[in-house]
Amino acid sequence: MKPSRSFILLLPLFAALPLQATEPAAESQNWYPSVYGENDETGAANLLTPEGVLQAIRLVKQGVVVPLSVAVDKNFPAFQHCCFHLYNIQSGQQDGNTHGPNTSTFRNEQVNTRTGVGMLLNDIGHIDINNIYYNGNKAADFVTIDRVKKLGIEKVPPMVTRGVVLDMTAFYQQKIVPGGTEFSVADIQSVLKNQGLILKKGDIVLFNTGWLELVGKDNKQFLEKEPGIGMEAAKWLADQQIVAFGGDTWASEVYPNPATKEEFAINHYLLAKRGIYNLELIDTRPLVSKQVWEFLFVLGQPLYTGSTQVNINPVAIY
C-alpha cells in the first residue's frame, strides 16, 4: 500500500519536531537535540548540583583519601599506536653548568604522548556516530587538526559527586573477570543489592573487574579483549541519570562485542547519544579491598582547550 500524498507532505513536519525532555533519548532515532538544550556542550554534567555535592560529602566518615589513577610510564600497554615518553630536560646545565651565584639547577620534563594512555576522562566530544557528535554537532563544523571548537574538555565542570564501585569479581567469583563477559542489567542489579546500594541521579558508576592485574603480566590479553557492560545495561544505566561510567578497563565496555561486530557501540551510545562521560582505567582495587562501595568522588581535570580526553587522577574520599 502506498502512503497518501498528504501523509508524505506531513513527514518533514514530524521530523522537525523537537525531542521532548520527557522522552527517553535512548529510544528515539532522533537522538538530538539534547534534552539539556540544543546548544548544550556538557551533557550529563548538567546533573551535577550543589545539593548532590552536599549529599556526597556526607559519605565521608573516616577522612581517608584514595587516588584512583594508575601510574604510567613508557611500558604501560595502550590502545593502538598510543605511547608515552618522558624526557628530563636540564636547560643550560650540560657538563655540570649551574645558574646564578647560588649555583642553582633545575629541570623540566618534556612528555611526548597521546592522551589515550593510562587513566582517562573521555568527554562527550571524543566519539561520534557517522561523523555526528553529541547534540548533533557535525565533525565538519567543529573538528580541526589542532582542536575541537565545541565539546572540548575545558567545557567540563569539576566532578564532585557520589561515586559507586561495583565489584564484578565477587559477583562472578573470579579474580579476573574473563574478557568478553557482558554485564547484564540483572547482573548489575544483583551486585547493587548485594552491596546494599541504590543508584541515584548524578552518580558516577565504576566497575571493578580485576583487569588491571594483567598489566605487565599479559599485555596482549589486556588490549585484545575486556569484560564490561553491553547495550542493554548501557541503556539502563543512562536511564538512572548517571554522570559517568567506567572502571578498570581501557574501553569501559565489553570488547569485542559478543552480539555484533560494531566497534565501541556502547561508547557511541552513552557519549554521543546520552552525553555521559567515560572514565577509563580507574584503579578501584583499594576501595574493593576495604569494601568501600560508595564515596565522595572528586575530579578537577586539566583544561586542555580543544581536547576531548585528558589523563587524570581522581580521588575517592570516605
C-alpha positions as CSV (number, residue, x, y, z in Angstrom):
1,M,0.0,0.0,0.0
2,K,1.3,3.4,-1.0
3,P,1.1,6.2,1.6
4,S,-1.2,9.1,0.8
5,R,0.2,12.3,-0.7
6,S,-1.0,14.3,2.4
7,F,0.9,11.9,4.7
8,I,4.1,12.3,2.6
9,L,3.9,16.1,2.8
10,L,3.5,15.9,6.6
11,L,6.6,13.8,7.1
12,P,9.1,16.8,7.2
13,L,6.9,18.5,9.8
14,F,7.1,15.4,12.1
15,A,10.9,15.2,11.6
16,A,11.4,18.8,12.6
17,L,9.5,18.4,15.9
18,P,12.0,18.8,18.8
19,L,12.7,15.9,21.1
20,Q,10.9,16.4,24.4
21,A,12.8,16.2,27.6
22,T,10.3,13.6,28.9
23,E,11.0,11.2,26.0
24,P,14.0,8.9,26.6
25,A,16.6,9.9,24.1
26,A,17.8,6.3,24.1
27,E,14.6,5.1,22.4
28,S,14.4,7.7,19.7
29,Q,16.1,7.7,16.3
30,N,16.2,11.5,16.6
31,W,18.9,11.5,19.4
32,Y,19.5,15.2,19.1
33,P,18.9,17.9,20.1
34,S,19.9,17.1,23.6
35,V,17.3,17.0,26.4
36,Y,19.6,19.7,28.0
37,G,19.1,22.1,25.1
38,E,20.2,22.4,21.5
39,N,23.3,24.5,22.4
40,D,24.4,22.3,25.4
41,E,28.0,21.2,25.4
42,T,28.3,19.4,28.8
43,G,25.7,16.6,28.6
44,A,25.1,14.7,31.8
45,A,27.4,17.0,33.7
46,N,24.2,19.1,33.9
47,L,23.2,16.6,36.6
48,L,26.0,17.8,39.0
49,T,24.4,20.1,41.5
50,P,25.3,21.8,44.8
51,E,22.7,19.6,46.5
52,G,24.4,16.5,45.1
53,V,27.8,17.7,46.4
54,L,26.4,18.2,49.9
55,Q,24.8,14.7,49.9
56,A,28.1,13.1,48.7
57,I,30.1,14.9,51.4
58,R,28.0,13.1,54.0
59,L,29.6,9.8,52.8
60,V,33.0,11.0,54.3
61,K,33.2,9.3,57.7
62,Q,36.9,8.5,58.1
63,G,38.7,11.2,56.1
64,V,40.6,8.6,54.0
65,V,41.7,9.9,50.6
66,V,42.4,7.3,47.9
67,P,44.0,8.1,44.5
68,L,42.2,6.2,41.7
69,S,44.7,6.5,38.9
70,V,47.3,4.1,37.6
71,A,50.9,5.1,37.4
72,V,52.0,5.5,33.7
73,D,55.4,5.1,32.1
74,K,56.7,4.1,28.6
75,N,55.9,0.4,29.2
76,F,52.2,0.9,30.0
77,P,50.0,-1.0,27.5
78,A,48.0,1.3,25.4
79,F,45.4,1.1,22.6
80,Q,46.6,1.0,19.0
81,H,49.5,3.5,18.5
82,C,49.2,5.4,21.7
83,C,52.5,5.8,23.5
84,F,54.1,7.7,26.4
85,H,57.7,9.0,26.6
86,L,59.0,11.4,29.2
87,Y,62.3,13.2,28.9
88,N,64.1,15.1,31.6
89,I,65.4,18.4,30.4
90,Q,68.1,20.4,32.2
91,S,68.4,23.6,30.1
92,G,71.8,25.2,30.1
93,Q,73.2,22.7,32.7
94,Q,75.2,20.5,30.5
95,D,78.6,19.4,31.8
96,G,77.7,20.5,35.3
97,N,76.8,24.1,34.5
98,T,74.7,26.0,37.0
99,H,72.7,29.2,37.2
100,G,73.5,32.3,39.2
101,P,75.9,32.9,42.1
102,N,73.9,30.4,44.2
103,T,74.8,27.6,41.7
104,S,71.1,26.8,41.1
105,T,70.0,23.9,38.9
106,F,66.5,22.9,37.8
107,R,64.8,20.6,35.4
108,N,61.7,20.4,33.4
109,E,60.1,17.3,31.8
110,Q,59.0,17.0,28.2
111,V,56.3,14.5,27.5
112,N,55.7,13.0,24.1
113,T,52.4,11.2,24.3
114,R,48.9,10.7,23.1
115,T,46.3,11.4,25.7
116,G,44.9,7.8,25.3
117,V,47.5,6.3,27.7
118,G,46.6,5.4,31.3
119,M,43.7,6.8,33.3
120,L,41.5,8.9,31.1
121,L,38.5,11.2,31.1
122,N,36.8,10.8,27.7
123,D,34.4,13.7,27.2
124,I,31.3,13.7,25.0
125,G,33.2,15.1,22.0
126,H,35.5,12.1,21.9
127,I,33.5,9.7,19.8
128,D,30.8,10.1,17.1
129,I,28.2,8.3,15.1
130,N,28.9,8.6,11.4
131,N,30.7,12.0,12.0
132,I,27.9,13.3,14.1
133,Y,28.8,14.0,17.8
134,Y,26.8,14.8,20.9
135,N,23.9,17.2,20.3
136,G,24.0,16.8,16.6
137,N,27.4,18.6,16.1
138,K,28.8,17.6,12.7
139,A,32.6,16.9,12.5
140,A,33.0,19.2,9.5
141,D,31.7,22.2,11.6
142,F,33.9,22.0,14.6
143,V,36.8,19.4,14.3
144,T,40.1,20.8,13.2
145,I,43.7,19.5,13.3
146,D,44.7,21.5,16.4
147,R,41.5,21.4,18.4
148,V,37.7,20.9,18.6
149,K,35.8,24.2,18.6
150,K,33.0,22.6,20.5
151,L,32.7,19.9,23.2
152,G,36.2,20.4,24.4
153,I,37.4,19.3,27.8
154,E,37.6,22.9,29.0
155,K,33.8,23.0,29.0
156,V,33.5,20.1,31.5
157,P,33.0,21.3,35.1
158,P,34.8,19.7,38.1
159,M,33.1,16.4,39.0
160,V,32.3,16.3,42.7
161,T,29.6,13.8,43.4
162,R,28.8,10.3,44.7
163,G,30.9,7.6,43.4
164,V,29.8,3.9,43.4
165,V,32.1,0.9,42.7
166,L,30.5,-2.4,41.7
167,D,32.7,-5.4,42.4
168,M,32.1,-7.8,39.5
169,T,35.0,-10.1,40.6
170,A,32.9,-11.1,43.6
171,F,29.8,-11.5,41.6
172,Y,31.5,-13.8,39.1
173,Q,33.7,-15.3,41.8
174,Q,36.8,-14.8,39.7
175,K,39.9,-12.7,40.5
176,I,39.9,-11.5,36.9
177,V,36.5,-11.5,35.0
178,P,37.1,-13.1,31.6
179,G,37.4,-10.9,28.6
180,G,34.2,-10.8,26.5
181,T,32.0,-11.2,29.6
182,E,28.9,-8.9,29.1
183,F,27.3,-7.4,32.3
184,S,23.6,-7.6,32.0
185,V,21.0,-5.4,33.8
186,A,20.2,-8.3,36.1
187,D,23.9,-8.7,36.9
188,I,24.3,-5.1,37.9
189,Q,21.1,-5.1,39.9
190,S,22.3,-8.2,41.8
191,V,25.6,-6.5,42.7
192,L,23.8,-3.4,43.8
193,K,21.5,-5.5,46.0
194,N,24.5,-7.5,47.4
195,Q,26.3,-4.3,48.2
196,G,23.3,-2.5,49.7
197,L,23.3,0.2,47.0
198,I,20.7,2.1,45.0
199,L,21.8,4.3,42.1
200,K,20.9,8.0,42.3
201,K,20.8,10.8,39.8
202,G,24.3,12.4,39.4
203,D,26.2,9.2,40.4
204,I,29.5,8.0,38.8
205,V,29.4,4.3,38.4
206,L,32.7,2.3,38.3
207,F,33.1,-1.4,37.6
208,N,35.9,-3.5,39.3
209,T,36.8,-6.4,37.0
210,G,40.4,-7.3,38.0
211,W,41.5,-6.4,34.5
212,L,44.4,-4.2,35.8
213,E,46.0,-7.4,37.2
214,L,47.0,-8.2,33.6
215,V,49.2,-5.1,33.2
216,G,52.8,-6.1,32.9
217,K,51.9,-9.8,33.0
218,D,49.8,-10.3,29.9
219,N,49.6,-7.0,28.0
220,K,48.4,-8.8,24.8
221,Q,45.3,-10.2,26.5
222,F,44.8,-6.8,28.3
223,L,44.4,-5.0,25.0
224,E,42.7,-7.6,22.9
225,K,39.5,-8.0,24.9
226,E,37.8,-7.0,28.1
227,P,34.7,-7.6,30.2
228,G,32.1,-4.9,30.6
229,I,28.6,-3.6,30.0
230,G,26.6,-4.3,26.9
231,M,23.9,-2.2,25.2
232,E,21.1,-3.3,27.5
233,A,23.0,-2.3,30.6
234,A,24.1,0.9,29.0
235,K,20.5,2.0,28.4
236,W,19.5,1.1,31.9
237,L,22.4,3.0,33.4
238,A,21.7,6.0,31.3
239,D,18.1,6.0,32.5
240,Q,19.3,6.1,36.1
241,Q,20.7,9.5,35.2
242,I,24.3,8.8,35.9
243,V,27.0,11.4,35.0
244,A,29.8,9.0,34.1
245,F,30.6,5.3,33.8
246,G,33.9,3.5,33.8
247,G,36.2,1.2,35.7
248,D,39.5,-0.7,35.4
249,T,39.4,-1.5,31.7
250,W,40.6,0.6,28.7
251,A,37.2,1.0,26.9
252,S,34.7,0.6,29.8
253,E,32.5,-1.8,27.7
254,V,32.5,-5.4,26.7
255,Y,35.1,-5.9,23.9
256,P,34.9,-7.4,21.4
257,N,31.1,-7.1,21.4
258,P,29.7,-10.6,21.6
259,A,26.4,-9.6,19.9
260,T,27.6,-7.5,16.9
261,K,30.8,-6.6,15.1
262,E,30.3,-2.9,15.9
263,E,33.3,-1.1,17.3
264,F,32.7,0.7,20.7
265,A,28.9,0.8,20.3
266,I,28.4,1.4,24.0
267,N,30.7,4.4,23.9
268,H,28.8,5.7,20.9
269,Y,25.5,5.3,22.7
270,L,26.5,6.7,26.1
271,L,28.8,9.6,25.0
272,A,27.2,10.7,21.7
273,K,23.6,10.0,22.3
274,R,23.2,10.4,26.1
275,G,26.1,12.8,26.9
276,I,27.5,10.5,29.6
277,Y,31.3,10.6,30.3
278,N,33.7,7.6,30.2
279,L,36.4,7.1,32.9
280,E,38.9,4.5,31.8
281,L,41.5,2.6,33.8
282,I,40.3,3.7,37.3
283,D,42.1,1.6,39.9
284,T,39.3,0.6,42.2
285,R,41.2,-2.1,44.0
286,P,42.0,-0.1,47.1
287,L,38.3,0.6,47.6
288,V,37.2,-3.0,46.9
289,S,39.8,-4.3,49.4
290,K,38.2,-2.2,52.1
291,Q,34.6,-2.9,50.8
292,V,34.0,0.8,50.3
293,W,31.2,0.8,47.8
294,E,30.2,4.5,47.9
295,F,32.3,7.5,48.4
296,L,32.9,11.2,47.6
297,F,34.3,11.3,44.1
298,V,36.5,14.4,43.3
299,L,37.9,15.3,39.9
300,G,39.3,18.5,38.6
301,Q,40.8,17.6,35.1
302,P,43.4,19.6,33.2
303,L,41.8,22.2,31.0
304,Y,43.5,21.5,27.6
305,T,41.5,23.7,25.3
306,G,40.0,21.8,22.4
307,S,41.0,18.3,23.7
308,T,38.4,15.6,24.0
309,Q,40.3,13.4,26.5
310,V,42.9,14.0,29.2
311,N,44.9,12.0,31.7
312,I,43.5,12.4,35.2
313,N,43.9,11.3,38.8
314,P,40.6,11.5,40.6
315,V,40.3,10.7,44.3
316,A,37.9,8.9,46.4
317,I,37.3,10.2,49.9
318,Y,35.4,8.1,52.5
